[in-house]
Amino acid sequence: MKIVRAQETPTHSRNAFSRSSVTDGKLKCACGQWFMPSRSDAKHCSNACRQRAYRCRKYPNAKNEWYTPPWVINLVRQVMSITLDPASCAAAQKVVKATVYFTAKEDGLSRPWFGNVWLNPPYIPDVQKFLAKLLEEFDSGRVQQAIALVNAATSASWFHKLLGRFPACFVRRRIKFWRPDRGSTSPTRPQVLFYLGPNVERFVSTFAHAGIVTSSGLRY
Ligand SMILES: C[S@@+](CC[C@H](N)C(=O)[O-])C[C@H]1O[C@@H](n2cnc3c(N)ncnc32)[C@H](O)[C@@H]1O
């Protein structure tokens, strides 16, 4: 367990739940909560956080390996074909069936993106790098259209950047993600799909079946 001072806390650590920071005798748990440790070796604010830290250490990639279910991909295909899935793996491609995909080993962040992009990014180590890359590639014109499926992280700056510019579908039900060995699971956070591209009306009419759709970036 490495304890670092608050200002040194890495915001995008590979394993966010493995670190805490300390100030004025209080510890900052990796979940963001400050707490007064009841024991000198306390590292987390609650049992739930301690267990999450354990799971992150034991299965560092487990959080990323949940794949998009067919019903979502079918809606995506009604809006656009999928040329590129830049954050993927062979198992996920049984459903996504992109023309080209990049795996963690190939590192989609270090490669040029193109065409119509389907993005369901990994959350560890940092989702924001994938979304920054998406914006960069879309603004450059290399990516013509994209649909990105993300957590409704309404306090994250990357979420605000997307919501301020692009139409979004706030999915009505919890999406059940799947993986071959574990069946399916619903994340604890709700999900949002953003559309980047010229066919806004098609996105709106298609995804209106899945939830509330904002037809353009929200700016008042
Ligand atoms: C949430 S899953 C989504 C998979 C697929 N795109 C889908 O929609 O079902 C994220 C995938 O990105 C992969 N991944 C993690 N880091 C990556 C990287 N740097 N480049 C490409 N893929 C990565 C993970 O292994 C995982 O399979």
PDBQT file of the ligand as one rigid body, heavy atoms in Angstrom, charges set to zero:
ROOT
HETATM    1  C1  LIG A 301     -15.858  -2.158 -22.389  1.00  0.00    +0.000 C 
HETATM    2  S1  LIG A 301     -15.031  -3.292 -23.467  1.00  0.00    +0.000 S 
HETATM    3  C2  LIG A 301     -15.896  -2.989 -24.979  1.00  0.00    +0.000 C 
HETATM    4  C3  LIG A 301     -15.597  -3.991 -26.046  1.00  0.00    +0.000 C 
HETATM    5  C4  LIG A 301     -16.322  -3.736 -27.380  1.00  0.00    +0.000 C 
HETATM    6  N1  LIG A 301     -15.894  -2.481 -27.961  1.00  0.00    +0.000 N 
HETATM    7  C5  LIG A 301     -17.813  -3.725 -27.195  1.00  0.00    +0.000 C 
HETATM    8  O1  LIG A 301     -18.442  -2.697 -27.433  1.00  0.00    +0.000 OA
HETATM    9  O2  LIG A 301     -18.371  -4.765 -26.810  1.00  0.00    +0.000 OA
HETATM   10  C6  LIG A 301     -13.491  -2.420 -23.726  1.00  0.00    +0.000 C 
HETATM   11  C7  LIG A 301     -12.465  -3.258 -24.460  1.00  0.00    +0.000 C 
HETATM   12  O3  LIG A 301     -11.333  -2.435 -24.726  1.00  0.00    +0.000 OA
HETATM   13  C8  LIG A 301     -10.167  -3.225 -24.583  1.00  0.00    +0.000 C 
HETATM   14  N2  LIG A 301      -9.042  -2.308 -24.347  1.00  0.00    +0.000 N 
HETATM   15  C9  LIG A 301      -8.497  -1.897 -23.162  1.00  0.00    +0.000 A 
HETATM   16  N3  LIG A 301      -7.480  -1.033 -23.388  1.00  0.00    +0.000 NA
HETATM   17  C10 LIG A 301      -7.387  -0.911 -24.742  1.00  0.00    +0.000 A 
HETATM   18  C11 LIG A 301      -6.529  -0.176 -25.596  1.00  0.00    +0.000 A 
HETATM   19  N4  LIG A 301      -5.582   0.619 -25.100  1.00  0.00    +0.000 N 
HETATM   20  N5  LIG A 301      -6.711  -0.288 -26.924  1.00  0.00    +0.000 NA
HETATM   21  C12 LIG A 301      -7.684  -1.087 -27.443  1.00  0.00    +0.000 A 
HETATM   22  N6  LIG A 301      -8.530  -1.800 -26.678  1.00  0.00    +0.000 NA
HETATM   23  C13 LIG A 301      -8.378  -1.705 -25.342  1.00  0.00    +0.000 A 
HETATM   24  C14 LIG A 301     -10.489  -4.141 -23.415  1.00  0.00    +0.000 C 
HETATM   25  O4  LIG A 301      -9.651  -5.269 -23.434  1.00  0.00    +0.000 OA
HETATM   26  C15 LIG A 301     -11.964  -4.458 -23.707  1.00  0.00    +0.000 C 
HETATM   27  O5  LIG A 301     -12.061  -5.612 -24.501  1.00  0.00    +0.000 OA
ENDROOT
TORSDOF 0
